[in-house]
Amino acid sequence: MQLNDLDFADDLALLSHTQQQMQAKTTSVAAPSPEDVKNFTYLGSIIDEHGGSDAEVKARIDNSRATYLLLKNVWNSKQLSTNIKVRIFNTNVKTVLLYGTETWRTTKVIIQKILVFINNNLLWERTNQIPVEEEIRKKRWKWIGHTLREAPNSVTRQALTWNPEG
């Protein structure tokens, strides 16, 4: 199987049957060997060498906390209704927190870290928020459904079922 997709100048998706074939596609004859790194950021998400989500979750929580603190005047405002505050929270804090959860390798530890950030479950329920675990689950199912409805030769669909040998 070979897949090359160059829709945009900065996009490249390569799939091969073996790791050796993949290495041959990504290494130029005159170029030095690529540097091995423990993790890197791609399209706003932290990718780690083992496919874990711990660094990504920590960064998301830190960014969400910073966003939340920037909006402290909003949360303390007596002029804004709870409904407006919830909408501001959902659009400015929750979206930062849950961006990319469709692809996270979620564990109990990761869910617990998110729940520690969202520490007032009673307030969460009173504002008709669904539990975070359920929201992540819904986002994952929505993503998988979207991916499975794509054409069999689409990059995302092939990457979902891709299993290189070696």
N, C-alpha and C positions, 0 to 999 in steps of 0.2 A: 504494500500500500504506500502510495506517495501522495502527499497533499501539499500543495504550495498555494497560498492565498495572499494576494497582494492588492487588496481593495484600496488601501491607503498607504501613503509613503512610509509610515511608521509601523504598519501591521505586517506581520509575517507569521504564518502558521505552517509548521513542518511536521509531518507525521511519517514515520518509517517503521518497518517491521522489526528492526533491531537497533540497539543502542549504537552499534558501530556505524550503521547507515546514517543515523541521526548525527553522530559526531562528524562524519564525513561531510554532511550538508552544512554544518555550522562552522567548520574550521577552514580557513583559507590557507593555501600553500605557503604564502609569504608572511602570513600574520602570526604573531606570537600566540601561544596558548591562552585561551580565555582565563581570567582570574576566577578562582573558586571563592565564593562568598557564602556566608552562613545564611544571609537573607538580603532581600532587596525590595524596593518599592516599585510596583508596576500598576499604572492606572489607579493610583490612590490606595492600593492594598499592599500589605507587606506579605511577601512570599518567602517562606523559609525552606531550608534544604530538605526538611523531612515532611513537608506538607502540613505542618501544624498551624494552628491558628492563635496560639498564645500571644505572640508579639503583636499580631493584628488586633486582637481583642484589647490588649493593654493600650495600644495607641488609640483605638476607637473610644475607650473609656476616658482616657486623658483628654482627647479632643472634645468629647461631649461635656466633660466636667468644666473645661475652659469656656466652652460656649455657654453652659448653664450659668457660670459665674459672671460672664459678660452681661448677661440679661438679668442680673440681680435686681435692678430697679423695676423691671417688669414684674417679677415675682412678688415684690414688696408693694406694688402699686395697689392702692385702694380704689382707683378709678377704673381698673380693668376687671371685667367679670372673670369668674373661674373658667368659663367656656373659652374666652379669648386667650387666657393664659395657657390652657390645654392645647389650643391650636398652635400657639407660638412654640410651646414645648415640642409638640409633634413635628413641626416643620423645621425647627432649628436645632433641637437637641437629639430627639429620637432618631431622626434620619441620619445624623452623623454617627450615632451609636450603632445602628443596625445596617449601615451601608455594607453590602457585600456578604451578608450572612448566608446567602444562598449557597455560597461555596466554602463556608467555614466547616472545618471538621469539629463539630460541636460535641463537647464532653460535659459531664456533670460539673466539672471544675470551671469550665468556661461559662456555663449557664449561671453558676453560683457567683462568679465575678460580676456578671451583668446584673444579677439580682442585688448584689451589694451596692452597686451604683444606684439602682432604682430601689431605694431602701424603704419606701413607704408604700407597702402593698395595699393598705386600706385606702389611701388617697388614690392609688392607681385604680382600684375597683370603683370608688365613688365617681371617678371621672370617666367611667365606662371604657377603660383601656383593657384590651385583652392581655392575658399574661404573656410575658416576653417569650417563653418557650413556645407557646402556641403561635405567636407572630412569626418567629423564626421558622417554625414548621410550615406555616402557610406560605411564606416567601420561598422556601425550598420547593414545595410542591408546585407552586406557580412557575418557578424557573424550570423545573424538570418537565412540566407539561408543555411549556413554551418550546423547550429544546426538542422534545419528542415530536412536536407538530411540524418541526422544520423538515426540509427535504433531506432524504437520506445522505445526500452528498454534501450537505452544509458542513462548514468547519466545526461548528459547535456540536452538532450531532455526531460527527466522526470522532471528535476529541472525547466525547462522553463515553464512547465504547472502545476507544483505542487502548490496546494492551500490547506494548512492545515486548518482543522476546529478548532475553538476555539480561 
